[in-house]
Amino acid sequence: MSDFQSRVESERAYLLRYARLQLRDSHAAEDAVQETLLAALAGEAGFGGRSNLRTWLTGILKHKIIDAIRRSSREATAGSAEEFDALFDEKGHWLEMPSAWKDPDASLEQSQFFKTLEDCLARLPAKTAQAFMMREHLGLETDEICKELAVTSTHCWVLLYRARMALRLCLETNWFGK
Amino acid sequence: MLLSCKEVTHLVSEGHDRRLGVWQRVRVRLHLAICNGCTNFTRQLAFLRKAVAQLGQRTDR
């Protein structure tokens, strides 16, 4: 490892902390840092000792973070339902069958339940949450929601599917106590 | 002909948002008749709808 390589490498922990602050996803943060380090090593000449190494690396990382945010918002609006495919095996059977929730209607009498539900809603991606609330809380029809969010009706159904899958899991974990 | 559980979750969710075709409804019913996991899932989505409709009326209690 050259001197430059090891100096770059020694900034990894700092860069990772920086990236994690801005990308809530630690996997995406690691990717951004990895790309930054590779770009730095490939562009050693561009550094040329002009500025502080950390400042220079952070400058590259900022661009990588912006790319990652753009990428993830594109993915979010592309509306894949695939994030929930992990619940099923390759034939589409449940890996873990949903079991019955104990007396769910009793929960509707507890304000703590609604607090949990709100917390679960707050964890949804913004557009997913908007679509879901328009549908289930405001009772709008899907075509109105699609128009409002400027998405196709298929995409609307996917957003609503993801919201329901995420909320079901969230309630199961945080309220109905698995 | 037989739907998988994954397909059923999609159709049950879509059934909350649009009227499914007759054939789709029949296939979902046939699946639910023999699958406890999807039956529980279906009840949970219906409960979710009920709970979210009441949100706000209850939180200020």
gemmi code that builds the backbone of each chain (N, CA, C; Angstrom):
import gemmi

chains = {
    "A": [
        ("MET", (0.843, -1.198, 0.000), (0.000, 0.000, 0.000), (0.881, 1.252, 0.000)),
        ("SER", (0.612, 2.150, -0.932), (1.414, 3.373, -0.989), (1.069, 4.272, 0.191)),
        ("ASP", (1.879, 5.259, 0.387), (1.636, 6.210, 1.470), (0.291, 6.901, 1.259)),
        ("PHE", (0.028, 7.277, 0.004), (-1.225, 7.973, -0.299), (-2.429, 7.073, 0.000)),
        ("GLN", (-2.326, 5.816, -0.437), (-3.396, 4.848, -0.178), (-3.692, 4.727, 1.304)),
        ("SER", (-2.657, 4.615, 2.107), (-2.924, 4.415, 3.526), (-3.462, 5.682, 4.181)),
        ("ARG", (-3.068, 6.838, 3.670), (-3.634, 8.083, 4.217), (-5.126, 8.190, 3.872)),
        ("VAL", (-5.447, 7.817, 2.632), (-6.854, 7.835, 2.215), (-7.653, 6.848, 3.065)),
        ("GLU", (-7.082, 5.653, 3.205), (-7.761, 4.598, 3.960), (-8.030, 5.027, 5.407)),
        ("SER", (-7.094, 5.797, 5.969), (-7.253, 6.198, 7.365), (-8.392, 7.202, 7.565)),
        ("GLU", (-8.904, 7.750, 6.494), (-10.038, 8.668, 6.604), (-11.380, 7.949, 6.496)),
        ("ARG", (-11.335, 6.645, 6.261), (-12.569, 5.897, 5.995), (-13.603, 6.056, 7.111)),
        ("ALA", (-13.167, 5.909, 8.353), (-14.126, 5.950, 9.473), (-14.816, 7.318, 9.541)),
        ("TYR", (-14.009, 8.364, 9.347), (-14.583, 9.707, 9.379), (-15.630, 9.866, 8.272)),
        ("LEU", (-15.270, 9.424, 7.059), (-16.172, 9.585, 5.916), (-17.471, 8.802, 6.115)),
        ("LEU", (-17.322, 7.622, 6.716), (-18.485, 6.781, 6.945), (-19.458, 7.462, 7.907)),
        ("ARG", (-18.908, 8.059, 8.942), (-19.765, 8.788, 9.896), (-20.489, 9.927, 9.191)),
        ("TYR", (-19.724, 10.618, 8.371), (-20.281, 11.755, 7.627), (-21.411, 11.294, 6.705)),
        ("ALA", (-21.166, 10.194, 5.991), (-22.172, 9.705, 5.032), (-23.421, 9.188, 5.745)),
        ("ARG", (-23.207, 8.537, 6.884), (-24.348, 7.979, 7.619), (-25.272, 9.062, 8.143)),
        ("LEU", (-24.693, 10.208, 8.468), (-25.510, 11.316, 8.949), (-26.515, 11.749, 7.885)),
        ("GLN", (-26.097, 11.622, 6.629), (-26.941, 12.168, 5.573), (-27.757, 11.145, 4.831)),
        ("LEU", (-27.218, 9.916, 4.765), (-27.991, 8.847, 4.141), (-28.451, 7.980, 5.295)),
        ("ARG", (-29.704, 7.859, 5.488), (-30.152, 7.135, 6.679), (-29.845, 5.645, 6.587)),
        ("ASP", (-29.474, 5.227, 5.407), (-29.259, 3.816, 5.145), (-27.751, 3.526, 5.227)),
        ("SER", (-27.333, 2.697, 6.198), (-25.899, 2.522, 6.406), (-25.256, 1.750, 5.255)),
        ("HIS", (-26.059, 0.922, 4.588), (-25.549, 0.203, 3.426), (-25.212, 1.196, 2.301)),
        ("ALA", (-26.138, 2.120, 2.070), (-25.903, 3.144, 1.037), (-24.715, 4.019, 1.419)),
        ("ALA", (-24.568, 4.280, 2.723), (-23.446, 5.096, 3.194), (-22.122, 4.400, 2.891)),
        ("GLU", (-22.068, 3.096, 3.153), (-20.846, 2.357, 2.876), (-20.512, 2.368, 1.391)),
        ("ASP", (-21.540, 2.201, 0.566), (-21.324, 2.252, -0.882), (-20.758, 3.598, -1.308)),
        ("ALA", (-21.327, 4.669, -0.769), (-20.880, 6.013, -1.150), (-19.420, 6.224, -0.751)),
        ("VAL", (-19.065, 5.739, 0.436), (-17.689, 5.894, 0.904), (-16.732, 5.056, 0.053)),
        ("GLN", (-17.167, 3.840, -0.258), (-16.347, 2.971, -1.090), (-16.079, 3.632, -2.448)),
        ("GLU", (-17.111, 4.171, -3.044), (-16.953, 4.851, -4.333), (-16.023, 6.053, -4.210)),
        ("THR", (-16.134, 6.746, -3.089), (-15.286, 7.917, -2.855), (-13.816, 7.522, -2.768)),
        ("LEU", (-13.550, 6.446, -2.018), (-12.164, 6.020, -1.853), (-11.575, 5.576, -3.187)),
        ("LEU", (-12.386, 4.857, -3.963), (-11.905, 4.412, -5.279), (-11.630, 5.606, -6.185)),
        ("ALA", (-12.568, 6.568, -6.164), (-12.381, 7.757, -7.005), (-11.143, 8.527, -6.565)),
        ("ALA", (-10.914, 8.577, -5.247), (-9.758, 9.311, -4.726), (-8.451, 8.653, -5.183)),
        ("LEU", (-8.419, 7.316, -5.081), (-7.196, 6.617, -5.457), (-6.933, 6.760, -6.952)),
        ("ALA", (-8.022, 6.726, -7.742), (-7.866, 6.885, -9.186), (-7.459, 8.309, -9.541)),
        ("GLY", (-7.827, 9.253, -8.679), (-7.569, 10.652, -9.014), (-6.510, 11.296, -8.151)),
        ("GLU", (-5.572, 10.507, -7.682), (-4.532, 11.031, -6.796), (-3.913, 12.316, -7.346)),
        ("ALA", (-3.692, 12.341, -8.657), (-3.062, 13.504, -9.283), (-3.873, 14.779, -9.053)),
        ("GLY", (-5.212, 14.602, -9.034), (-6.094, 15.747, -8.841), (-5.960, 16.356, -7.457)),
        ("PHE", (-5.511, 15.539, -6.520), (-5.339, 16.051, -5.169), (-4.086, 16.910, -5.097)),
        ("GLY", (-3.002, 16.302, -5.501), (-1.743, 17.032, -5.616), (-1.325, 17.766, -4.354)),
        ("GLY", (-1.812, 17.365, -3.234), (-1.390, 17.957, -1.970), (-1.817, 19.398, -1.792)),
        ("ARG", (-2.759, 19.861, -2.643), (-3.127, 21.274, -2.577), (-3.891, 21.610, -1.303)),
        ("SER", (-4.873, 20.746, -1.008), (-5.672, 21.067, 0.165), (-5.534, 19.966, 1.199)),
        ("ASN", (-6.230, 20.137, 2.253), (-6.308, 19.124, 3.284), (-6.944, 17.860, 2.703)),
        ("LEU", (-6.384, 16.713, 2.988), (-6.868, 15.466, 2.394), (-8.324, 15.204, 2.781)),
        ("ARG", (-8.644, 15.420, 4.045), (-9.999, 15.164, 4.510), (-11.020, 16.070, 3.780)),
        ("THR", (-10.650, 17.323, 3.604), (-11.536, 18.263, 2.904), (-11.764, 17.816, 1.460)),
        ("TRP", (-10.668, 17.378, 0.850), (-10.747, 16.939, -0.543), (-11.648, 15.709, -0.663)),
        ("LEU", (-11.453, 14.736, 0.241), (-12.260, 13.514, 0.213), (-13.734, 13.826, 0.493)),
        ("THR", (-13.965, 14.707, 1.444), (-15.343, 15.063, 1.775), (-16.034, 15.693, 0.574)),
        ("GLY", (-15.260, 16.491, -0.176), (-15.804, 17.096, -1.394), (-16.275, 16.035, -2.390)),
        ("ILE", (-15.482, 14.986, -2.551), (-15.874, 13.895, -3.464), (-17.099, 13.174, -2.890)),
        ("LEU", (-17.036, 12.925, -1.593), (-18.124, 12.182, -0.945), (-19.466, 12.904, -1.093)),
        ("LYS", (-19.429, 14.233, -0.999), (-20.681, 14.989, -1.147), (-21.369, 14.660, -2.471)),
        ("HIS", (-20.562, 14.593, -3.536), (-21.159, 14.249, -4.839), (-21.736, 12.841, -4.848)),
        ("LYS", (-21.020, 11.929, -4.189), (-21.496, 10.535, -4.148), (-22.797, 10.444, -3.352)),
        ("ILE", (-22.889, 11.252, -2.295), (-24.109, 11.247, -1.471), (-25.290, 11.784, -2.276)),
        ("ILE", (-25.038, 12.854, -3.013), (-26.120, 13.411, -3.843), (-26.580, 12.375, -4.869)),
        ("ASP", (-25.606, 11.675, -5.485), (-25.969, 10.622, -6.439), (-26.837, 9.563, -5.772)),
        ("ALA", (-26.430, 9.175, -4.556), (-27.166, 8.109, -3.857), (-28.582, 8.552, -3.528)),
        ("ILE", (-28.737, 9.811, -3.128), (-30.077, 10.317, -2.810), (-30.943, 10.337, -4.064)),
        ("ARG", (-30.348, 10.798, -5.163), (-31.099, 10.812, -6.427), (-31.520, 9.411, -6.819)),
        ("ARG", (-30.574, 8.489, -6.673), (-30.842, 7.101, -7.044), (-31.993, 6.549, -6.203)),
        ("SER", (-31.923, 6.802, -4.887), (-32.942, 6.197, -4.030), (-34.300, 6.851, -4.229)),
        ("SER", (-34.334, 8.145, -4.569), (-35.654, 8.736, -4.794), (-36.216, 8.260, -6.127)),
        ("ARG", (-35.318, 7.974, -7.082), (-35.794, 7.376, -8.334), (-36.392, 6.008, -8.064)),
        ("GLU", (-35.690, 5.224, -7.236), (-36.194, 3.894, -6.911), (-37.524, 3.977, -6.184)),
        ("ALA", (-37.621, 4.954, -5.278), (-38.854, 5.074, -4.508), (-40.018, 5.415, -5.421)),
        ("THR", (-39.787, 6.277, -6.417), (-40.905, 6.626, -7.285), (-41.115, 5.576, -8.364)),
        ("ALA", (-40.080, 4.776, -8.645), (-40.266, 3.700, -9.607), (-41.220, 2.661, -9.011)),
        ("GLY", (-41.313, 2.650, -7.718), (-42.335, 1.859, -7.056), (-42.187, 0.362, -7.187)),
        ("SER", (-41.098, -0.176, -6.687), (-40.989, -1.624, -6.736), (-41.634, -2.200, -5.486)),
        ("ALA", (-42.317, -3.304, -5.654), (-42.911, -3.983, -4.508), (-41.910, -5.009, -3.974)),
        ("GLU", (-40.746, -5.027, -4.613), (-39.803, -6.120, -4.355), (-39.237, -6.161, -2.950)),
        ("GLU", (-39.270, -5.014, -2.259), (-38.668, -5.050, -0.932), (-39.394, -6.041, -0.026)),
        ("PHE", (-40.626, -6.413, -0.389), (-41.353, -7.369, 0.435), (-41.280, -8.792, -0.111)),
        ("ASP", (-40.579, -8.971, -1.226), (-40.405, -10.320, -1.759), (-39.676, -11.226, -0.780)),
        ("ALA", (-38.887, -10.605, 0.096), (-38.105, -11.379, 1.058), (-38.988, -12.131, 2.055)),
        ("LEU", (-40.259, -11.776, 2.106), (-41.168, -12.479, 3.022), (-41.607, -13.830, 2.463)),
        ("PHE", (-41.320, -14.047, 1.165), (-41.806, -15.255, 0.504), (-40.651, -16.073, -0.051)),
        ("ASP", (-40.879, -17.381, -0.209), (-39.853, -18.192, -0.871), (-39.997, -18.053, -2.388)),
        ("GLU", (-39.188, -18.807, -3.123), (-39.171, -18.589, -4.579), (-40.489, -19.014, -5.245)),
        ("LYS", (-41.270, -19.844, -4.540), (-42.574, -20.233, -5.098), (-43.698, -19.296, -4.668)),
        ("GLY", (-43.346, -18.303, -3.836), (-44.354, -17.345, -3.407), (-45.103, -17.762, -2.146)),
        ("HIS", (-44.577, -18.791, -1.448), (-45.174, -19.157, -0.153), (-44.569, -18.299, 0.947)),
        ("TRP", (-45.362, -18.035, 1.986), (-44.839, -17.295, 3.130), (-43.648, -18.035, 3.713)),
        ("LEU", (-42.579, -17.320, 4.033), (-41.492, -17.951, 4.781), (-41.947, -18.103, 6.225)),
        ("GLU", (-42.666, -17.091, 6.692), (-43.249, -17.182, 8.025), (-44.701, -16.766, 7.898)),
        ("MET", (-45.586, -17.719, 8.099), (-47.026, -17.455, 7.946), (-47.502, -16.400, 8.935)),
        ("PRO", (-48.284, -15.431, 8.495), (-48.844, -14.481, 9.459), (-49.747, -15.224, 10.446)),
        ("SER", (-49.535, -14.982, 11.724), (-50.444, -15.603, 12.689), (-51.462, -14.560, 13.132)),
        ("ALA", (-52.558, -15.043, 13.707), (-53.652, -14.137, 14.050), (-53.224, -13.156, 15.137)),
        ("TRP", (-53.678, -11.916, 15.033), (-53.420, -10.926, 16.072), (-54.456, -11.115, 17.171)),
        ("LYS", (-53.992, -10.974, 18.408), (-54.905, -11.208, 19.525), (-55.832, -10.016, 19.725)),
        ("ASP", (-57.107, -10.262, 19.609), (-58.154, -9.273, 19.855), (-57.797, -7.862, 19.369)),
        ("PRO", (-57.617, -7.713, 18.058), (-57.187, -6.402, 17.556), (-58.160, -5.279, 17.906)),
        ("ASP", (-59.468, -5.590, 17.918), (-60.433, -4.516, 18.170), (-60.264, -3.878, 19.551)),
        ("ALA", (-59.757, -4.643, 20.506), (-59.514, -4.075, 21.835), (-58.450, -2.973, 21.762)),
        ("SER", (-57.536, -3.105, 20.793), (-56.482, -2.099, 20.637), (-57.060, -0.748, 20.279)),
        ("LEU", (-58.196, -0.779, 19.571), (-58.796, 0.476, 19.108), (-59.307, 1.321, 20.265)),
        ("GLU", (-59.344, 0.731, 21.450), (-59.777, 1.481, 22.635), (-58.594, 2.099, 23.374)),
        ("GLN", (-57.383, 1.827, 22.880), (-56.203, 2.292, 23.610), (-55.478, 3.397, 22.850)),
        ("SER", (-55.280, 4.538, 23.506), (-54.615, 5.638, 22.809), (-53.163, 5.273, 22.497)),
        ("GLN", (-52.571, 4.417, 23.318), (-51.181, 4.005, 23.060), (-51.067, 3.264, 21.717)),
        ("PHE", (-52.122, 2.544, 21.361), (-52.114, 1.854, 20.078), (-52.020, 2.860, 18.931)),
        ("PHE", (-52.794, 3.934, 19.040), (-52.789, 4.929, 17.968), (-51.460, 5.664, 17.887)),
        ("LYS", (-50.819, 5.794, 19.027), (-49.483, 6.385, 19.052), (-48.522, 5.477, 18.279)),
        ("THR", (-48.609, 4.176, 18.522), (-47.760, 3.221, 17.808), (-48.036, 3.267, 16.304)),
        ("LEU", (-49.321, 3.320, 15.960), (-49.703, 3.387, 14.546), (-49.118, 4.643, 13.889)),
        ("GLU", (-49.172, 5.756, 14.597), (-48.588, 6.995, 14.063), (-47.087, 6.862, 13.862)),
        ("ASP", (-46.418, 6.235, 14.836), (-44.976, 6.028, 14.691), (-44.681, 5.177, 13.459)),
        ("CYS", (-45.502, 4.158, 13.246), (-45.306, 3.286, 12.081), (-45.518, 4.071, 10.789)),
        ("LEU", (-46.539, 4.908, 10.770), (-46.801, 5.734, 9.583), (-45.630, 6.672, 9.312)),
        ("ALA", (-45.049, 7.205, 10.391), (-43.951, 8.166, 10.243), (-42.723, 7.513, 9.615)),
        ("ARG", (-42.626, 6.188, 9.722), (-41.455, 5.512, 9.157), (-41.593, 5.220, 7.675)),
        ("LEU", (-42.790, 5.394, 7.120), (-42.965, 5.130, 5.685), (-42.299, 6.228, 4.874)),
        ("PRO", (-41.829, 5.891, 3.650), (-41.357, 6.946, 2.750), (-42.495, 7.937, 2.491)),
        ("ALA", (-42.144, 9.198, 2.286), (-43.147, 10.263, 2.228), (-44.293, 9.977, 1.247)),
        ("LYS", (-43.940, 9.608, 0.035), (-44.978, 9.433, -0.981), (-45.898, 8.248, -0.666)),
        ("THR", (-45.272, 7.195, -0.138), (-46.040, 6.017, 0.252), (-47.043, 6.380, 1.335)),
        ("ALA", (-46.576, 7.135, 2.324), (-47.450, 7.538, 3.425), (-48.584, 8.433, 2.927)),
        ("GLN", (-48.245, 9.360, 2.018), (-49.271, 10.257, 1.474), (-50.352, 9.459, 0.758)),
        ("ALA", (-49.924, 8.553, -0.109), (-50.888, 7.755, -0.872), (-51.780, 6.974, 0.089)),
        ("PHE", (-51.155, 6.366, 1.087), (-51.913, 5.542, 2.019), (-52.919, 6.365, 2.824)),
        ("MET", (-52.499, 7.516, 3.321), (-53.405, 8.344, 4.120), (-54.547, 8.897, 3.265)),
        ("MET", (-54.231, 9.243, 2.012), (-55.302, 9.739, 1.136), (-56.338, 8.652, 0.926)),
        ("ARG", (-55.858, 7.425, 0.791), (-56.765, 6.316, 0.527), (-57.526, 5.907, 1.798)),
        ("GLU", (-56.794, 5.623, 2.850), (-57.416, 4.976, 4.011), (-57.942, 5.953, 5.058)),
        ("HIS", (-57.360, 7.113, 5.119), (-57.846, 8.059, 6.132), (-58.823, 9.058, 5.525)),
        ("LEU", (-58.465, 9.596, 4.356), (-59.354, 10.570, 3.717), (-60.379, 9.902, 2.808)),
        ("GLY", (-60.144, 8.621, 2.509), (-61.115, 7.874, 1.718), (-61.228, 8.291, 0.265)),
        ("LEU", (-60.142, 8.829, -0.305), (-60.170, 9.191, -1.727), (-60.101, 7.933, -2.595)),
        ("GLU", (-60.624, 8.057, -3.816), (-60.516, 6.948, -4.764), (-59.112, 6.926, -5.346)),
        ("THR", (-58.699, 5.731, -5.818), (-57.327, 5.611, -6.322), (-57.040, 6.573, -7.471)),
        ("ASP", (-57.995, 6.768, -8.372), (-57.662, 7.661, -9.509), (-57.423, 9.101, -9.059)),
        ("GLU", (-58.116, 9.530, -8.010), (-57.837, 10.881, -7.489), (-56.424, 10.936, -6.899)),
        ("ILE", (-56.068, 9.873, -6.171), (-54.746, 9.828, -5.540), (-53.651, 9.836, -6.608)),
        ("CYS", (-53.848, 9.026, -7.643), (-52.854, 8.955, -8.718), (-52.653, 10.319, -9.350)),
        ("LYS", (-53.782, 11.000, -9.581), (-53.702, 12.310, -10.216), (-52.948, 13.290, -9.307)),
        ("GLU", (-53.315, 13.258, -8.044), (-52.700, 14.146, -7.055), (-51.192, 13.922, -6.966)),
        ("LEU", (-50.778, 12.664, -6.973), (-49.358, 12.336, -6.822), (-48.655, 12.221, -8.165)),
        ("ALA", (-49.424, 12.422, -9.242), (-48.869, 12.311, -10.597), (-48.175, 10.978, -10.838)),
        ("VAL", (-48.870, 9.896, -10.535), (-48.336, 8.562, -10.826), (-49.413, 7.746, -11.543)),
        ("THR", (-49.002, 6.669, -12.198), (-49.968, 5.809, -12.890), (-50.780, 5.014, -11.869)),
        ("SER", (-51.904, 4.462, -12.291), (-52.723, 3.741, -11.315), (-52.023, 2.468, -10.838)),
        ("THR", (-51.288, 1.818, -11.714), (-50.538, 0.632, -11.274), (-49.551, 1.019, -10.175)),
        ("HIS", (-48.901, 2.147, -10.391), (-47.938, 2.594, -9.399), (-48.625, 2.935, -8.084)),
        ("CYS", (-49.805, 3.489, -8.187), (-50.610, 3.786, -7.004), (-50.867, 2.531, -6.179)),
        ("TRP", (-51.276, 1.469, -6.867), (-51.552, 0.210, -6.164), (-50.293, -0.318, -5.509)),
        ("VAL", (-49.177, -0.143, -6.188), (-47.914, -0.604, -5.609), (-47.572, 0.193, -4.354)),
        ("LEU", (-47.772, 1.515, -4.420), (-47.515, 2.348, -3.231), (-48.387, 1.896, -2.060)),
        ("LEU", (-49.659, 1.647, -2.354), (-50.584, 1.250, -1.295), (-50.230, -0.137, -0.744)),
        ("TYR", (-49.805, -1.011, -1.630), (-49.374, -2.346, -1.213), (-48.188, -2.244, -0.254)),
        ("ARG", (-47.220, -1.428, -0.659), (-46.027, -1.290, 0.190), (-46.381, -0.700, 1.534)),
        ("ALA", (-47.283, 0.289, 1.525), (-47.680, 0.898, 2.798), (-48.306, -0.156, 3.703)),
        ("ARG", (-49.206, -0.946, 3.136), (-49.896, -1.951, 3.971), (-48.930, -3.007, 4.480)),
        ("MET", (-48.038, -3.468, 3.611), (-47.075, -4.489, 4.032), (-46.187, -3.947, 5.155)),
        ("ALA", (-45.723, -2.712, 4.997), (-44.816, -2.126, 5.988), (-45.552, -1.895, 7.306)),
        ("LEU", (-46.777, -1.390, 7.233), (-47.526, -1.102, 8.463), (-47.899, -2.392, 9.194)),
        ("ARG", (-48.258, -3.404, 8.429), (-48.604, -4.683, 9.042), (-47.407, -5.227, 9.838)),
        ("LEU", (-46.233, -5.192, 9.204), (-45.032, -5.684, 9.888), (-44.704, -4.827, 11.100)),
        ("CYS", (-44.855, -3.517, 10.935), (-44.510, -2.597, 12.015), (-45.430, -2.816, 13.221)),
        ("LEU", (-46.713, -2.969, 12.958), (-47.649, -3.207, 14.066), (-47.397, -4.562, 14.716)),
        ("GLU", (-47.076, -5.530, 13.879), (-46.816, -6.861, 14.421), (-45.626, -6.834, 15.377)),
        ("THR", (-44.587, -6.115, 14.962), (-43.380, -6.053, 15.785), (-43.576, -5.180, 17.020)),
        ("ASN", (-44.237, -4.037, 16.834), (-44.241, -3.049, 17.906), (-45.505, -3.039, 18.753)),
        ("TRP", (-46.527, -3.738, 18.312), (-47.745, -3.737, 19.113), (-48.227, -5.141, 19.423)),
        ("PHE", (-48.435, -5.931, 18.397), (-49.001, -7.250, 18.639), (-47.949, -8.233, 19.139)),
        ("GLY", (-46.748, -7.713, 19.338), (-45.684, -8.401, 20.038), (-45.354, -9.788, 19.552)),
        ("LYS", (-44.472, -9.851, 18.583), (-44.025, -11.163, 18.103), (-43.082, -11.783, 19.095)),
    ],
    "B": [
        ("MET", (-53.031, -21.608, -12.327), (-54.411, -21.624, -11.827), (-54.432, -21.292, -10.328)),
        ("LEU", (-53.614, -22.018, -9.547), (-53.582, -21.703, -8.115), (-52.696, -20.486, -7.860)),
        ("LEU", (-53.192, -19.593, -7.041), (-52.410, -18.404, -6.717), (-51.414, -18.723, -5.613)),
        ("SER", (-50.267, -18.065, -5.659), (-49.335, -18.200, -4.544), (-49.723, -17.193, -3.468)),
        ("CYS", (-49.176, -17.386, -2.272), (-49.470, -16.457, -1.173), (-49.059, -15.033, -1.557)),
        ("LYS", (-47.920, -14.928, -2.220), (-47.448, -13.600, -2.612), (-48.450, -12.920, -3.540)),
        ("GLU", (-48.953, -13.652, -4.519), (-49.952, -13.082, -5.434), (-51.220, -12.697, -4.679)),
        ("VAL", (-51.580, -13.540, -3.711), (-52.781, -13.244, -2.926), (-52.618, -11.939, -2.151)),
        ("THR", (-51.421, -11.711, -1.574), (-51.242, -10.453, -0.825), (-51.430, -9.247, -1.740)),
        ("HIS", (-50.959, -9.358, -2.991), (-51.138, -8.243, -3.927), (-52.615, -8.030, -4.247)),
        ("LEU", (-53.314, -9.130, -4.528), (-54.721, -9.000, -4.920), (-55.585, -8.528, -3.753)),
        ("VAL", (-55.281, -9.009, -2.560), (-56.069, -8.589, -1.397), (-55.865, -7.090, -1.166)),
        ("SER", (-54.635, -6.645, -1.297), (-54.368, -5.214, -1.147), (-55.097, -4.429, -2.242)),
        ("GLU", (-54.983, -4.878, -3.487), (-55.650, -4.167, -4.592), (-57.162, -4.175, -4.446)),
        ("GLY", (-57.662, -5.235, -3.830), (-59.099, -5.316, -3.602), (-59.620, -4.202, -2.697)),
        ("HIS", (-58.711, -3.599, -1.922), (-59.097, -2.453, -1.100), (-59.189, -1.176, -1.941)),
        ("ASP", (-58.623, -1.216, -3.139), (-58.484, 0.008, -3.929), (-59.245, -0.005, -5.244)),
        ("ARG", (-59.623, -1.167, -5.714), (-60.395, -1.251, -6.951), (-61.197, -2.544, -6.906)),
        ("ARG", (-62.197, -2.621, -7.778), (-62.987, -3.841, -7.840), (-62.227, -4.874, -8.661)),
        ("LEU", (-61.927, -6.002, -8.031), (-61.208, -7.050, -8.757), (-62.165, -7.731, -9.723)),
        ("GLY", (-61.592, -8.380, -10.733), (-62.416, -9.150, -11.664), (-63.043, -10.346, -10.947)),
        ("VAL", (-64.102, -10.867, -11.510), (-64.811, -12.006, -10.896), (-63.861, -13.180, -10.693)),
        ("TRP", (-63.124, -13.478, -11.733), (-62.210, -14.622, -11.699), (-61.127, -14.419, -10.632)),
        ("GLN", (-60.639, -13.191, -10.524), (-59.630, -12.903, -9.496), (-60.207, -13.134, -8.103)),
        ("ARG", (-61.456, -12.680, -7.925), (-62.082, -12.843, -6.601), (-62.271, -14.320, -6.265)),
        ("VAL", (-62.675, -15.088, -7.263), (-62.873, -16.525, -7.037), (-61.554, -17.188, -6.636)),
        ("ARG", (-60.497, -16.843, -7.358), (-59.205, -17.483, -7.069), (-58.688, -17.090, -5.684)),
        ("VAL", (-58.905, -15.826, -5.313), (-58.481, -15.402, -3.973), (-59.266, -16.179, -2.913)),
        ("ARG", (-60.579, -16.300, -3.126), (-61.410, -17.039, -2.156), (-60.968, -18.483, -2.007)),
        ("LEU", (-60.703, -19.107, -3.158), (-60.267, -20.511, -3.122), (-58.980, -20.639, -2.320)),
        ("HIS", (-58.088, -19.679, -2.511), (-56.819, -19.728, -1.794), (-57.044, -19.521, -0.293)),
        ("LEU", (-57.858, -18.531, 0.038), (-58.082, -18.219, 1.457), (-58.736, -19.397, 2.191)),
        ("ALA", (-59.548, -20.168, 1.449), (-60.238, -21.297, 2.069), (-59.258, -22.331, 2.611)),
        ("ILE", (-58.064, -22.356, 2.009), (-57.125, -23.400, 2.440), (-55.856, -22.822, 3.075)),
        ("CYS", (-55.780, -21.509, 3.238), (-54.520, -20.928, 3.716), (-54.748, -20.015, 4.924)),
        ("ASN", (-54.324, -20.481, 6.099), (-54.489, -19.693, 7.324), (-53.661, -18.417, 7.320)),
        ("GLY", (-52.441, -18.534, 6.795), (-51.554, -17.372, 6.790), (-52.183, -16.215, 6.021)),
        ("CYS", (-52.703, -16.508, 4.835), (-53.295, -15.442, 4.012), (-54.625, -14.964, 4.589)),
        ("THR", (-55.340, -15.869, 5.270), (-56.577, -15.449, 5.930), (-56.260, -14.455, 7.044)),
        ("ASN", (-55.228, -14.761, 7.828), (-54.818, -13.813, 8.873), (-54.374, -12.489, 8.262)),
        ("PHE", (-53.601, -12.593, 7.184), (-53.126, -11.394, 6.492), (-54.320, -10.529, 6.047)),
        ("THR", (-55.316, -11.173, 5.465), (-56.490, -10.454, 4.958), (-57.227, -9.739, 6.092)),
        ("ARG", (-57.369, -10.432, 7.224), (-58.021, -9.809, 8.385), (-57.199, -8.633, 8.895)),
        ("GLN", (-55.885, -8.782, 8.847), (-55.026, -7.712, 9.359), (-55.120, -6.459, 8.491)),
        ("LEU", (-55.220, -6.648, 7.177), (-55.376, -5.472, 6.310), (-56.722, -4.784, 6.559)),
        ("ALA", (-57.758, -5.575, 6.776), (-59.070, -4.989, 7.050), (-59.027, -4.215, 8.370)),
        ("PHE", (-58.325, -4.794, 9.348), (-58.181, -4.111, 10.634), (-57.397, -2.813, 10.481)),
        ("LEU", (-56.345, -2.871, 9.670), (-55.521, -1.684, 9.431), (-56.379, -0.552, 8.869)),
        ("ARG", (-57.241, -0.900, 7.923), (-58.120, 0.109, 7.321), (-59.013, 0.739, 8.394)),
        ("LYS", (-59.564, -0.098, 9.242), (-60.456, 0.378, 10.294), (-59.697, 1.291, 11.264)),
        ("ALA", (-58.495, 0.855, 11.634), (-57.699, 1.611, 12.605), (-57.301, 2.976, 12.043)),
        ("VAL", (-56.851, 2.991, 10.786), (-56.381, 4.250, 10.204), (-57.542, 5.221, 10.012)),
        ("ALA", (-58.718, 4.682, 9.715), (-59.884, 5.554, 9.566), (-60.183, 6.281, 10.877)),
        ("GLN", (-59.867, 5.637, 11.996), (-60.174, 6.225, 13.308), (-59.055, 7.104, 13.854)),
        ("LEU", (-57.942, 7.102, 13.152), (-56.786, 7.881, 13.615), (-57.180, 9.347, 13.747)),
        ("GLY", (-56.712, 9.993, 14.831), (-57.056, 11.402, 14.970), (-58.287, 11.587, 15.845)),
        ("GLN", (-59.327, 10.776, 15.595), (-60.491, 10.839, 16.491), (-60.084, 10.370, 17.867)),
        ("ARG", (-59.090, 9.472, 17.883), (-58.744, 8.818, 19.137), (-57.520, 9.402, 19.797)),
        ("THR", (-56.626, 9.950, 18.984), (-55.330, 10.346, 19.560), (-55.462, 11.524, 20.521)),
        ("ASP", (-56.496, 12.364, 20.363), (-56.582, 13.519, 21.250), (-57.298, 13.187, 22.560)),
        ("ARG", (-57.627, 11.952, 22.715), (-58.241, 11.551, 23.974), (-57.329, 11.744, 25.157)),
    ],
}
model = gemmi.Model(1)
for chain_id, residues in chains.items():
    chain = gemmi.Chain(chain_id)
    for i, (resn, *xyz) in enumerate(residues, 1):
        res = gemmi.Residue()
        res.name, res.seqid = resn, gemmi.SeqId(i, " ")
        for name, pos in zip(("N", "CA", "C"), xyz):
            atom = gemmi.Atom()
            atom.name, atom.element = name, gemmi.Element(name[0])
            atom.pos, atom.b_iso = gemmi.Position(*pos), 0.0
            res.add_atom(atom)
        chain.add_residue(res)
    model.add_chain(chain)
structure = gemmi.Structure()
structure.add_model(model)
structure.setup_entities()
